[in-house]
Amino acid sequence: MSDALNASRVLRSRLAKLRPVGMAFGLALVVWLFLKQQSLAQLFAGIALFLLGMRYLEDGFRAFTGGALERWLAASTDRLWKSLTFGTVTTALVQSSSLVTLLSIAFLSAGLISLTAGIGIVFGANLGTTTGAWLIALVGLKVDLAQVGMPLLVLGVLFERNSAARWRGTGQVLLGIGLLFLGIDLMKLGFDGMQQIFDLSAYSVDGWQGVLVYALLGIVATVLMQSSHATLMITLAALASGQLEYTNALAMAVGANLGTTVTAVIAALGANNAGRQLAVAHILFNLLTGAVALSVLPLLAQVVDTLSGWLSIAADSYTLKLAFFHTLFNVLGLALMLPLVPLLVRLLNRWLPPPSEPAKDELADMPRSHALYLDGAARLHAQSAVRVLQQELGHLASTSRRVIASALYLPTGFSQDMVQGLNLAQPLPVPPLAEREDADALYHQHIKGIYADIVDFIGHLDCELLPEQQQALMDVNLAARDLVEAVKAAKHLQTNLRKHVESPRQAMRDGYRQLREQGMLLLSDQARREADSLSGAADLQRSADYLDQEQLFRSQFEQRLQQQLRSGELDGWQVTSLLNDLHYLLEISSNLRAAHDMIYTRAALTDAA
């Protein structure tokens, strides 16, 4: 995952260097178009408004993805056919398969849906895109959409200025629809006026060469605009104005579908393996569907002609026939891919296994640690962001326990058998000097990187949060800070432990042995509480039982130090060192327990609510 993230950062930095040149060229082109070629200016202005409308539409629908969406997800994705329906209906509503694909990657990365459900949603999203072509072919090219769009823009601006998230989201949706309508109208005018400049139909290419050329043109247009809807709109407008031949338009529609795979590739660069699994499934679906559609394009065109006749669609209604073709080859893709979903899930889990934590006995041999579950896709949706943060907090907690164990010269794996086998009458083994880990180095190698990723992820969240989601983010932040403070306390404790664990004074060796034994009890109790997944009340009771034992240990430890001070076994300097390190151990305990309550107990109560 780190390699992919580094590659994406390098790509973004290189693109950032080229951005000023591209902006200067684009500005010069716009000025030339508006001064010299009004029809082309109208066409490109229409495309710009269409893309801007898509962005407003996507932002507006994100405002409604609060807790209701998670409940709908749970009820709508427990079967493959339900996931397929969910993807189709959602894409038909938001008119953006890219948004649905990105949200699906975020949901899968966060563990909100299964891989099978995610695949169903993405496959359904491809079918849902066909509704846009039908709407444009049936209504958009026959009605003056500018007259409809202008009042929507006025209402959208009024609603969008409201501070409430729902009203602002409604305003953005209305603005998006209004801009889409204006964009479609300008594109129609642009293509109509282009006939006075040159005739695109003169450049039509027949045969398989034309299929490949216009499919490539559809791919390039979709990649540049990052919207297959925009490419289809251009194709339909050009077809309606006679600027594009029907067979070339069919190939361009297939190319538009193939071009959407770039969105999945970009999303996969910043996602974890779970998100990449879905991105690969999306790419495979589009590549297979596109390849089959292009290979049998003449046959599909004949099928469309036959079915259009049955449905009383006129032979020269090329825009309707294109919409029909777009639906037909997506249905063909579903018929090919749906039986292969179980096999695809098995292969994806083998090729891209879900993220797993490192082996407990290889902590120091690892490169610098980073977050396992956080990715850019999860930032698109509030609940996805909260879920992956909670997962990452669990990763930070387990890593922190292993670092603390290394700081106390303890084994990094804990089990009930180890605790039961602990013989307090015998010295706890001390690892050889060569095998002792430096707590400060482990902190910088493992803890700081994960914590920095969590802070960065929270700091860059840009989505509407419900009050309970805001509270969950605060809990994550506080729990992560508690874990970091626990590790820092272990660093301080190791400073004296390193000096005195093999002290010539028996009382000093015994004191630090007892602190290490208590540390083992603490860490094993934390690991056991996490593994057992008890209910909130049972977990709190176990925590209270440990606290009773810890208070007893503290009392006995302090009394023993007083006796050793009076008997001369220890001097005041040595006693204060042990008391300070007892305080650090209690601080570790307090921070670990506070973090555990934030991660598990409160999360369990929230889920129950």
N, C-alpha and C positions, 0 to 999 in steps of 0.2 A: 504493500500500500504506500509506503514511504517513497519508493521509486516512482510510482505513478504520480504522487503529489509533487515530487521534485520536477518531473517532466512537465507537468501542467504549469508549475511556477515558471520554469524556463520559457515555455511557450508563451505564457502571458507577458513575461518581461520583454520578449522579442517583439510581440505584437504591439506592446506599449511604445516601443521605440519607433515603430512604423506608423503609429496612429497620427502624429502631426502631418506626415506626408500624405496619408490617406485623406485626412480632413481638408487639407489644402486643395488636393485634387478634386474631392467631392464638391467643395465650395465653388471652385472654378467651373466645374461641369454644370452645376445648378444655375450659376449666373449665365453661362452660355445658352443653356436650354431655354431659360425664361426670356432671353433677349432674341434668340434666333429661331427656336423651334417650339412654338406654343403647344402643339399637339403632344410632343414628347414630354414637355414640361408637365402637362396635365396628367400624362400616364405615370410619370415618376412621382408626382405629387399624390396621385391616387394610391400608389403603392405605399408611399410613406404614411399617409393617413390610415390605410388599412393595417399596417404593422403597428402603428401607434394605438389604434383601436384594439388590436389583439392584446397589447400590453395592458391597457386599462381594463379590459375584460378579465384578464388573468388576475390582476391585482385585486379587482373587485370581488371575484369569487373566492379569493384567499381569505377575505374578511369574514366569510361565512363558514370557514373550516375550523370551528371550535369543537366542543365536546360532542355536538350532534353528529359530526362526520365520523367520529370514532365509533359511536353507537351504530350508525348506519353501516360502517365497515364490518363490524362484528356480525351483524345480521345478514349482510349481503355477500360475504366472501367465504362462507364456510363450505360452499360447494363450487365446483368449477363453473357450472352453468350460471350460478349467481354472480360469480366474479366477472364472467363474460358480459352478463347483462349490466352489471354495475359500470364496467368500463365503457360500454356502448352508450348507455343513458347519460353518464357523466360527460363524456366527450360531446355528445349531441347538445347538452346544455351549455357547456363552456366554450364549445367550438374551438378547442385546442387540444389535439392529441399530445403535443409536446408537454403541456402542463400536466395532463393526466399521467403521462409516462414518468415525468420527474417526481410527481407526488407519489407514484407507486414505488419508485426506487427509494424515496425517503421513508415510506411506510415499511417496506421490507427491511431496510437498513435498521430501522428502529424496532423491529420485531412485532409490529402491529398486525402484519399479515404474513401468511405463509408464502413460500416460493410458488406453489401451485396457484394460490389466489392472485399473486402478483402477475403471473403469466396470463391468467384469465383476464385480468383487468387490461393489460397491455394489448392482448389480442382483440378484446372488445373495443378498445380505443381506436384501433385501426378501422373497425367497422363503423364506429361512431363518426369518423371523419367524413363518411360518405353523405351524411345528412347535410353538411354544408354545401356540397356540390348540388344536391337536389334543391335546396332553398334558393341558391343563386340562379340555377337553371329555370326553376318554376316561377320565381317572383322577381329576383334581383335584377334580371336583364330586361324586364317588361314593365317595371314600375319606376317612377321618378323617386328614387330613394333619398335624394337630397331633401325633398320636401318632408319626408318622414324623419330624416336624421336630425334636422335643425332643432325641432322642439325637444328631442331627446337630449341634445347637447345642452340646451338651456336648463332643463330639469337636472341633468347630470351635474352641472356646475353648482347649482343651488344645493343639492344633496351632498355633494362631495366636500363642501365647506363645513359640514356639520362635524362636531368633534366626536360624536358617537361612532364606534366602529361599524355598526350595522348600516347606519345611514350613509356613512362615507363609502362603504362598500357598494351600496345601492347606486350611489352617484357615479362611482367608477364604472359600474356595469353599464349604466345608461350612457355615459360618455363613450365607452368602448363601442357600444352598438351604433351610436350616432356617427362616430368616426369611421366605423366599418362601412356604413351606408354611404357616407360622403366619398370615401375612398373608392368604392365600387362605381359610383356615379362618375367620378373623375376618370377612372380607368376606361369606362365605356366611351366617354367623350374623347379621351386621348386616342383610342384605337380608331374611332370613327374619323377623326381628323388626320390620322396618319395616312389614310388613303390618298390624300392630296400630296404627300411627300414621296412615299414609296409604298409598294405593294409587297407585304411579307409573303403573300401566297405565291409570289413568283419564285421564292426561294425554297419551296417545298421539295422534299426529297422522297422519291418513291422506293419501294422495296425494303429489304432488310437494312440497307444503308440508312434509309430515312428513319426506321424504327430505332436504330442505335443512336443516330445523331440527336433526335428529339428526346429520347430517353435521357441521354447525357445532358441535354439542355435543361430538362426538368430537374435532374439531380443538382446541377450547378445553381439553378435559380433557387431551389429550396435551401441549399447550403448557405447561399449568400443572404437570403432573407430569413432563414431559420423558421420558416413557416410553409408547410405544404398547402395550407388553406390559401395563402397568398399566391402561390404558384398555380393552384387550380383556378383561382379567380382570374388571373392573367390569361390562362389557357381558355377559359370559358368566354371571356370578353373578346379575345382575339378570334375565337371560333365564331362567335355571334356576329362579329363585324366582317367576316370573310377574310381576315388576315391570316388565318391558319387553316390548313387542310385537316379534314376529319381524322384520317389515319395518323397524321403527325400528332394531332392533339391526344389521341389515345396513348401513343408512346410517351408523350410528355406527362400525362397523368400517372403512368407507371413510374416514370422517373421521379416525380414528386414524392411518391411513397418511398422510393429507395433513398431519397435525400434526407428523410427524417431520421435515418439511422445515425447521422452525424450528431444529432441532439443526444441520442443515447450514448454515443461514444464520449462526448464531452461530459455528460453526467457521470459516466463510469469512472472517469479519471479521478474525480474527487470523492467517490463512494468507497465503502468497504466491500469485501467480497460478496456480501449478500446483495448489495446494490448492483454490483457488476454481473451477478448471475442474471438478474432481470434485464439488464442492458443487453447482455449476450442473447437472451431469448428474443428480445425485441428485434435485434439485428438479424438473427436467423430467420424470424418470421418474414421480415420485409425482403430479405435477400431471396429466400425461397419463393415467396409469392411473386416478387418482381421477375425473377428468372423464368418461372413457369408462365406468367402472363405474357412476357415478351416472346417466349419460344412458341406459344400457340396464339399469338395476337390475331392473325387472320381468322382462325377458328372462333375465337371469342367475339370478334367483330360480327361474324355471321350469326352467332347465337344471339347477340344483342339485336341485330336486325330482325331475326325471327320473333323473339320475345316482344320487341317493340311493336311489331305488327299485331300480335295477339292483344297487346294492351292499348291499341289504337293510337300509338305515338306515330306521328307523321314521319315519312321517310327522310324529309329534310330538316327535322327537328334535331339538329346535331348536338345542341347543348344538352337536351334531355337524354339523348342516346349516350353522350359522354358521361353524364351522371349515372346512368344505368350501368355502363361499362365499369365505372369506378366501383360501384357496389358489387358487381358480379365478380371481379377478380379478387376483391377482398373476401367475399364469401368463399371463393375457391381456395384462398389461402387458409381460411379457417377449417375447411373440409380436409385439407392436407395436414394441417398441424395439430388439430385437436386430438386425434388418436395418438399422437406422438408425445403428448404432454408428460405422462408418467416416465417415459424413457428419457425425455429431455431433463426432467427434474433430477433423475439419478445421475445423468452425465454432468450436469452443472454442479451438483454437490461433490462430484469426484474431481472435476476440473478446477473449481473455485470453492474450496471448502470454507465454511463460515469461520470468522476470526476466532482464534483460541489463544489463551494466555500461555506464556512461556513456561517451560518445565521449571519446577521449583528449585532443582539443584543446579540450574544453569544461570542463575541470576547475574553473577558477576561477569560471565563470559559474553553477555549480550551487548550489542551496541546501544546507544542512548535510546531509551524507551520513549514512545509516543502513544497517543490515544489509539485504541483499537476500534472504537465504535463510532467516533465522530466523523462526519463527512459533510461536504457542502450541501448535498441533496437534502439532508435532514433539516437544514435551516429554512426550507420552504414552508414548513408547516409546524405550528407550535407544539402539537402533541408529539409529533415525531422527534422534535428537538428535545423535549422533556424526557422522552423514553430513552433516547440514545445517551443523554447525559446521565441518567440513572444507571444505565448499563456501564458507562465509563467510570462512574463513581465506584461501582463494584470492582472493576479492574484496578482502580487506584487503591481501594481498600486492601485487596489481596496482595498487591505489590508492596504496600506500606507494611503489612504484617511480616512479609518476608525480609524486608530491609531492617525492621526492628529486631527480628530474630537474629539476623546476621550481626547487628550492632551489639547484641547481648551474647554473642558466641553460642547461639542455640541452633538446632536443626531448623531448616526453613520449611519443613512439612510437619503438620500437627495432626494427631489422631487421638481418639479416645484411648487406644491401647497404650500409646506412649505415656499419656498422663497417668493411667492406672499403674503402669510399670515404673513410675518415678519413685525411686527409693530415697527418701529424704535422709536416711541414715548414712548413705554413701555420697561422696562428692560427685556433683554433676560434672561429667567429662568436659574438659577444656580443649578445644581444637588446637592442633600444633600452630606455632607462630606463623608458618607459611600459609596456613589455610584461613587465617583470620581476616575478615573483610573490614575495610575502613568505611564507617557509616557515612562520613561526609562525602566520600567519592560515590557511594551507592545512591545517596540523596540526589546528587547532581546528575548521575547517570540514568536514574529511573524515575524518581518522584517528580523532580522539577519539570521534566519534559511533559509528562502526562498532565500535571497541574496547569502548566502554561497553555496546553492545548484546550483544557476545559475553560480557562478564563478567556482565551481568545474566542472560542466558540460562542460563549455567552455574550461577550462584548460585541460580536458581529451579528447577533440575531436581529432580524428586521421583519418581524411578523407580529400581528395582533395577538395579545395574550389575554386569556381570561384570568380573573383574580386567582383562581386555584392554580393556574399554570405559573403565574408570577410568584406565588408562594412556593411552588415546587422548585423554581429556579433559585430562589433565595435559599431553600433547604440544601440544594446541591452545592451552592457556593459555600455555605457554612460548613457542610460536611466535608467538602474537599479541604477547606482551611483547617478543620479539626485534624484530619489525617496528616496534613503537612506538619502541623504543630506536634503531633505525636512522634513523627519521625525526627523532628528537630530535638525533642526532648531525649530521644534515644541517642542522638549524636552527643549530647552533653553527658549523658550517663556513661557512654563508652569512653570518654576522656579519662575518668578515674578508673573505670573497669580495666582498661588497658594496663594501667600502672599496678593495680593491686590484685588482679585475678590470680596471680601466682606470687603474692606477697610472702615474705618469710614469716610474717606474723600469722599464726593460725586463726586468730580472731578476725583479721581482715579477710583472709581467704574464705572463712565461713560466712562472713557478712555478705560478701559479693556473690557467693554461691547461693545464699538464700534469696537475694534479689533476683538472680537469674532464674531460680526455680519458680519464684512468684511470677516472673515474666513469662515463663513457659505456661503456667496455669492460665494467665491472662490471655495469651495468644491462642492457646488451644480452646479456651472458652469462646473467644470471638469466632474462631473458625467453625466450632461446633454449632453456635447460634446461627451462623449464616447457612451452614449445610442442612440443618434440621428444618428450616423454614416454618417455624412455629407460628401460631396465631399471635396477634398483638399482645393479648393478656398473658399467654404462656411465656412469650419471649421476655416480657417485662418481669415476670416472676423469676425466670432464670437469671436475669440481670440482677435482681434484688438478692438472690442467693449468693451470687458471686461477690456482691458488695459486702455482704455480711462476712464472708470468708476473708475479704481484703482488709476490712476493718480489724478483724481479729489478728491477721498477720501484722498489720501496722502496729497495733498495740503491743504484741509480743516482741516485735523487732525493736521498738523503742525501749521497752523495759530491759531487753537483753543488752542493748548498748549502754544503758545506765549502769547495769551491774558490771559490765566489762570495764567501764570507765572507773568505777569505784575500786575494782580489784586490780587495776593497773595493767590489764591486758591490752587496753587501748588508751591512747592519750586524747586530749580534746580535739586536736587537729584531725585525727583519724575518725573520731566519732562524727564530727561535723561533715566530713566527706561522705560518710555512709548515710547520714541524715539527708544531705542534699540529694544524693542519688536515689534515696527512698522517695523524696519529693518528685524527682524526675519520673520514676516508675509510676507513681500515682497519677502524674500528669499524663503519661502515656495511656494509662487505663481510662482516665476521664475523657480524653479526646477520642479514643477508639470507641468507647461506649456511646458517646454523643453522636459520632459519625454513624455508627450502626443504627441507632434509633432513627436518625434522619433517613438513612438509605432504605431500611427494611420495615421497621415498625410503623413509621408514619406513612410510608408508601402503601403498606398493606391496609392501613385504616382508610387511606384515600381511595384505593381501589374498591374497598367494600362499600364506601359511600357512593 
